[in-house]
C-alpha cells in the first residue's frame, strides 16, 4: 500500500501535464477565421411618434472576413422616423459583406434614412451585397434616402446593390459613389428630351434662391410658382420673378391654390373664373396652363373637376390639375369619374401628379420617369420629391406634353 501511494503524486502530475498540453493544443488548432455574423436586429414600434435608430460598426482583420447584417424595422405610427447606419471594414484576402435592411412604415409623416458604407482592403476575392427594401404606406410628407458607398481595394470584386420599392410612399433616390446618375437635360444630339428636370416652390425666386438650387440640386428648366399670395402658405409670382426666370432660360408653370374645398360643379367654375381674371390682370399670355392645386386633405369630387375644366376650356388658357394621383386617393377616383362624363378631359386637361413620392434628389440622381395617373391622362409632370430642407423646393420631372403650355 505504501508503495502504491508513494507514486500517486507522480501519476497526478502526469495527468495534469497531459490535460494542460491537450488544452493548449485544442486552443492553438482552433479556426480563427470563422465568418462573423454582425447583426440580426428586428424592431417594432406602435404609438403616436417613433424614432428608431440602428447603428452597426464592424471591423474585421482575418484571412477570410464575412459580415452579414440584417435589420428589420416595423413602424405603425404618425411622425415615424427610422435611421439605419451601417459601417463595415474588412482587411482580408477574402471579403464577403451582406447587408439586408427592411423598413415597413404606415401612418403620416415618415422619414427613412439608410446609410451603408462598406470598406474592403487587401482583398483578392470580394463580394458585396446591399439589399434595401422600404415599404412606406404613407402618402403625406414622405422623406426616404438611401446612401450606399462601396470602397474596395483589391482584385476580383463582385458588388451588387439592390434597392426595392414597395407601397405608396416608395423610396428615395439612391446615392452611390460608384453609381451612375440619371441626368435630365438636353440630349447629346441637341434635341429636347421627353422630360426636363425642374422645381416648384412657395417662396419668391431671387438670385440667391436660384444659386441655392443650382449649387445643391441642379439646373432647373422649369419652375412652378403660385398665382397670387395665400397667407401663411405661399408667395405669389411677381413680375420681377418672371423677368428673372426668363433671363435664366427657365420656363414657368402656373399654380392656383386659393381654395380648400374642391367639391361641386359651381365651386369648380368659380375657382376657374377667379384664376382666369387674376391671370389676365397679371398679363399671363394665352395658351398657358393654370393648375388647380388639390391638396390631399381637401374634399374632392368629379363635379368640381368638370366645372373647373369647362370654364378653363372656354378661356384663352389651358386647364390643369395638380395632386396625388394615386389609385387609393379620392382625386384619382374623382378624375376617372369626370373623364367618363366628359372624355375630352383626358385629351385636353393637364395632370401634374405627385405620385409616387420617391423623395428629394439632385438632378443627377433623379429617378427614372415613372408617374402615376389615371389611364389615358395628359401628363404634364411628376413631382417625385417634396419639401427639400435646403432651398425650400420640391423636385420634378416635367413632360414634353406641357412644354407648349408653359410661360416661356
C-alpha positions in Angstrom: 0.0 0.0 0.0 2.8 2.4 0.9 4.4 1.7 -2.5 1.2 2.5 -4.3 0.5 5.8 -2.6 4.2 6.7 -2.9 3.8 7.0 -6.7 0.4 8.8 -6.6 1.8 12.3 -6.7 3.8 11.5 -9.8 0.7 10.0 -11.5 -1.4 13.0 -10.8 1.3 15.3 -12.1 1.5 13.4 -15.3 -2.3 13.6 -15.7 -2.3 17.4 -15.1 0.5 17.9 -17.6 -1.4 15.8 -20.2 -4.6 17.9 -19.7 -2.7 21.2 -19.9 -1.0 20.1 -23.1 -4.3 18.9 -24.7 -6.0 22.2 -23.8 -3.2 24.3 -25.4 -3.3 22.0 -28.5 -7.0 22.4 -29.0 -6.9 26.2 -28.5 -3.9 26.6 -30.9 -5.7 24.5 -33.5 -9.0 26.5 -33.3 -10.1 28.1 -36.6 -9.7 31.8 -36.1 -11.1 32.7 -39.5 -14.8 31.8 -38.9 -17.3 34.0 -40.6 -18.7 36.8 -38.5 -22.4 37.5 -38.3 -22.6 41.1 -37.3 -26.2 41.8 -36.6 -29.8 40.4 -36.7 -31.9 43.2 -35.4 -35.7 43.4 -35.6 -37.6 46.3 -34.0 -41.3 47.1 -33.9 -42.9 50.3 -32.8 -46.6 51.3 -32.3 -47.7 54.6 -30.9 -48.1 58.3 -31.8 -44.4 59.0 -32.5 -41.4 56.8 -33.1 -37.7 57.3 -33.7 -35.8 54.0 -34.4 -32.0 54.3 -34.7 -29.8 51.4 -35.5 -26.0 51.9 -35.6 -23.8 48.9 -36.6 -20.0 49.1 -36.9 -17.8 46.1 -37.8 -14.1 45.9 -38.2 -12.5 42.6 -39.1 -8.9 41.7 -39.7 -8.7 38.0 -40.7 -7.7 35.8 -43.6 -11.4 35.4 -44.5 -13.8 38.1 -43.4 -17.6 37.6 -43.6 -20.1 40.1 -42.4 -23.9 39.6 -42.6 -26.1 42.4 -41.2 -29.9 42.0 -41.1 -32.1 44.9 -39.9 -35.9 44.8 -39.9 -38.0 47.8 -38.7 -41.8 47.8 -38.3 -43.2 51.3 -37.6 -47.0 51.8 -37.5 -47.3 55.4 -36.2 -47.6 59.0 -37.3 -44.4 61.0 -37.3 -42.3 57.9 -37.7 -38.5 58.1 -38.2 -36.1 55.3 -39.0 -32.3 55.8 -39.1 -30.1 52.9 -40.1 -26.3 53.5 -40.1 -24.0 50.6 -41.0 -20.2 50.7 -41.5 -18.3 47.5 -42.4 -14.5 47.4 -42.6 -12.7 44.2 -43.7 -9.0 43.8 -44.1 -8.6 40.3 -45.5 -7.9 38.3 -48.7 -11.4 37.1 -49.0 -14.0 39.7 -48.1 -17.7 39.0 -48.1 -20.2 41.6 -46.9 -24.0 41.3 -46.9 -26.4 44.0 -45.7 -30.2 43.3 -45.6 -32.4 46.2 -44.5 -36.2 46.2 -44.4 -38.2 49.2 -43.3 -42.0 48.8 -43.1 -43.9 52.0 -42.2 -47.5 53.2 -42.1 -49.1 56.4 -40.9 -48.5 60.1 -41.8 -45.2 62.0 -41.9 -42.5 59.3 -42.5 -38.7 59.7 -42.6 -36.3 56.9 -43.5 -32.6 57.4 -43.7 -30.4 54.4 -44.7 -26.6 54.9 -44.7 -24.4 52.0 -45.6 -20.6 52.1 -46.0 -18.5 49.1 -47.0 -14.8 49.1 -47.0 -12.6 46.1 -48.1 -8.8 46.4 -48.3 -6.2 43.9 -49.3 -8.8 41.6 -50.8 -8.4 39.3 -53.8 -11.9 37.7 -53.8 -14.5 40.2 -52.7 -18.3 40.1 -52.6 -20.6 43.0 -51.5 -24.4 42.6 -51.5 -26.6 45.5 -50.3 -30.4 44.8 -50.2 -32.7 47.6 -49.0 -36.5 47.4 -49.0 -38.6 50.4 -48.0 -42.3 49.6 -47.7 -43.7 53.0 -46.9 -47.5 53.1 -46.9 -47.6 56.9 -46.5 -48.8 59.5 -49.0 -48.3 62.7 -47.0 -44.8 64.1 -46.2 -42.6 61.2 -47.1 -38.8 61.5 -47.0 -36.7 58.5 -47.9 -32.9 58.5 -48.5 -30.6 55.6 -49.3 -26.9 56.4 -49.3 -24.6 53.5 -50.3 -20.8 53.6 -50.5 -18.7 50.7 -51.5 -14.9 51.1 -51.3 -12.9 48.1 -52.5 -9.1 47.9 -52.7 -8.2 44.6 -54.4 -8.9 42.3 -57.3 -11.9 40.3 -58.3 -14.6 42.3 -56.5 -18.2 41.4 -57.2 -20.6 44.1 -55.9 -24.4 44.1 -56.0 -26.6 46.9 -54.8 -30.3 46.1 -54.7 -32.9 48.6 -53.5 -36.5 47.6 -53.8 -39.5 49.9 -53.5 -43.0 48.8 -52.4 -46.1 50.6 -51.1 -47.5 54.1 -51.6 -44.6 56.3 -50.5 -41.9 54.2 -52.2 -38.3 55.0 -51.8 -36.0 57.9 -52.3 -33.4 58.4 -55.0 -30.3 56.3 -54.2 -26.9 58.0 -53.9 -23.8 55.9 -54.6 -20.2 57.0 -55.0 -19.7 54.3 -57.6 -23.2 54.5 -59.2 -24.5 56.2 -62.3 -26.9 59.1 -62.2 -29.9 59.8 -64.4 -29.3 63.2 -65.9 -32.2 65.1 -67.3 -31.3 68.0 -69.6 -30.6 68.4 -73.2 -29.9 65.3 -75.2 -26.4 64.7 -76.6 -27.7 65.3 -80.1 -29.1 68.7 -79.1 -32.7 67.6 -79.3 -35.1 68.3 -76.5 -35.6 65.1 -74.3 -39.0 63.8 -73.4 -38.7 65.2 -69.9 -36.7 68.0 -68.2 -35.8 68.5 -64.6 -37.3 71.3 -62.6 -38.6 72.5 -59.3 -41.6 74.2 -57.7 -41.6 76.5 -54.7 -43.9 78.5 -52.4 -41.1 81.1 -51.9 -40.1 84.1 -54.0 -37.5 83.3 -56.7 -34.4 85.5 -56.1 -30.8 85.3 -57.3 -29.8 83.7 -54.0 -32.7 81.2 -54.4 -31.6 80.2 -57.9 -28.0 79.9 -56.8 -29.0 77.7 -53.9 -30.9 75.3 -56.2 -28.1 75.2 -58.7 -25.4 74.6 -56.1 -27.3 72.0 -54.2 -29.6 70.2 -56.7 -29.2 71.1 -60.3 -30.1 73.4 -63.2 -33.9 73.6 -63.5 -35.5 74.1 -66.9 -39.0 74.7 -65.4 -40.0 76.5 -62.2 -43.6 76.1 -60.9 -45.0 79.1 -59.0 -48.2 80.3 -57.5 -50.6 82.9 -58.9 -51.3 85.4 -56.1 -50.4 85.3 -52.4 -52.0 82.9 -50.0 -51.4 84.0 -46.4 -49.2 81.6 -44.4 -48.9 79.2 -47.4 -47.3 80.7 -50.5 -46.0 83.9 -52.0 -47.5 84.8 -55.3 -45.4 85.1 -58.5 -44.1 88.7 -59.2 -43.2 90.4 -62.5 -39.6 90.7 -61.3 -39.5 86.9 -60.8 -40.9 86.3 -64.3 -38.3 88.5 -65.9 -35.5 86.9 -63.8 -36.5 83.3 -64.6 -36.9 84.0 -68.3 -33.4 85.7 -68.3 -32.1 82.4 -67.0 -33.9 80.4 -69.7 -36.4 78.9 -67.2 -40.0 78.4 -68.2 -42.8 79.0 -65.6 -45.6 76.7 -64.7 -48.6 78.5 -63.1 -50.5 77.2 -60.0 -53.8 78.3 -58.5 -54.3 77.4 -54.8 -56.9 79.8 -53.4 -59.4 77.1 -52.2 -59.6 74.3 -49.7 -62.8 72.7 -50.8 -62.8 71.0 -54.2 -66.4 69.8 -54.4 -69.3 70.9 -56.5 -69.6 72.0 -60.2 -70.3 75.7 -59.3 -67.3 75.7 -57.0 -65.1 74.4 -59.8 -66.5 77.1 -62.1 -66.0 79.9 -59.6 -62.4 78.9 -58.9 -61.6 78.8 -62.6 -63.2 82.2 -63.2 -61.1 83.8 -60.4 -57.9 82.2 -61.7 -58.6 83.5 -65.2 -59.3 87.0 -64.0 -56.0 87.1 -62.0 -54.1 85.6 -64.9 -55.3 88.4 -67.2 -54.5 91.1 -64.7 -51.0 89.6 -64.4 -50.6 89.6 -68.2 -50.1 85.8 -68.4 -50.1 85.0 -72.2 -52.8 82.9 -73.7 -52.2 79.3 -74.1 -50.5 78.9 -70.7 -51.9 76.2 -68.5 -53.2 77.0 -65.0 -53.1 74.1 -62.5 -55.8 73.8 -59.8 -53.9 72.7 -56.6 -55.8 69.9 -54.9 -54.1 69.1 -51.6 -54.6 65.6 -50.1 -56.6 66.9 -47.2 -59.1 68.7 -49.5 -62.5 67.1 -50.2 -62.8 66.4 -53.9 -65.4 65.2 -56.4 -65.9 64.9 -60.1 -68.2 67.9 -60.3 -65.5 70.3 -59.2 -63.1 68.9 -61.8 -65.8 69.3 -64.6 -66.7 72.8 -63.5 -63.0 73.8 -63.5 -62.3 72.3 -66.9 -65.4 73.6 -68.6 -64.6 77.2 -67.7 -60.9 77.0 -68.4 -61.6 75.4 -71.8 -63.8 78.4 -72.8 -61.0 80.8 -71.9 -57.7 81.6 -73.6 -55.9 79.5 -71.0 -55.3 75.7 -70.8 -56.7 73.6 -67.9 -54.6 71.6 -65.5 -54.9 69.8 -62.1 -52.2 69.1 -59.5 -52.5 66.5 -56.8 -51.7 63.0 -55.5 -53.0 60.8 -58.4 -52.6 57.5 -56.6 -55.2 54.8 -57.2 -56.1 54.8 -53.5 -56.8 58.6 -53.4 -60.2 60.3 -53.9 -58.6 62.6 -56.5 -57.8 59.6 -58.7 -61.3 58.2 -58.5 -62.9 61.6 -59.0 -60.8 62.2 -62.1 -61.8 58.9 -63.6 -65.5 59.7 -62.9 -65.1 63.1 -64.5 -63.4 61.6 -67.6 -66.3 59.2 -68.0 -68.7 62.1 -68.1 -66.5 64.2 -70.4 -64.0 62.2 -72.4 -62.2 65.4 -73.7 -60.9 65.8 -70.1 -58.4 63.1 -70.8 -57.3 64.7 -74.1 -57.1 68.3 -73.0 -56.7 68.6 -69.3 -53.1 68.5 -68.0 -52.3 66.3 -65.0 -49.4 67.1 -62.7 -49.1 64.2 -60.3 -47.1 63.9 -57.1 -47.4 60.1 -57.0 -45.4 58.1 -56.3 -43.3 60.1 -53.8 -39.8 59.0 -54.2 -38.1 61.7 -52.2 -35.9 64.8 -52.9 -32.9 64.2 -55.1 -30.4 66.1 -57.1 -30.9 66.4 -60.9 -28.1 63.9 -61.4 -29.7 61.3 -59.2 -33.3 61.9 -60.2 -35.3 58.7 -60.6 -36.4 57.4 -64.0 -39.6 59.0 -65.2 -42.5 56.9 -63.8 -45.5 59.0 -62.8 -48.9 57.6 -61.6 -52.1 58.9 -63.1 -55.5 57.6 -64.4 -55.0 55.7 -67.7 -55.0 57.9 -70.8 -54.3 61.1 -68.9 -52.4 64.0 -70.4 -49.5 64.1 -68.0 -47.7 67.4 -67.6 -45.2 66.3 -65.0 -44.3 64.3 -61.9 -43.4 65.9 -58.6 -41.4 63.0 -57.3 -39.9 64.7 -54.2 -41.3 67.2 -51.7 -40.0 69.6 -49.0 -36.3 69.8 -49.5 -34.7 71.1 -46.3 -32.4 73.2 -48.4 -33.8 76.0 -50.7 -37.4 75.2 -49.9 -38.3 73.4 -53.1 -39.9 70.3 -54.5 -38.2 68.3 -57.3 -39.9 67.3 -60.6 -39.8 65.8 -64.0 -41.7 67.9 -66.5 -43.1 66.1 -69.5 -42.8 67.3 -73.1 -46.6 67.3 -73.3 -46.7 70.5 -71.3 -43.9 72.5 -72.9 -46.3 74.4 -75.1 -48.4 75.3 -72.1 -45.6 76.8 -70.1 -44.9 80.6 -69.7 -41.7 80.9 -71.7 
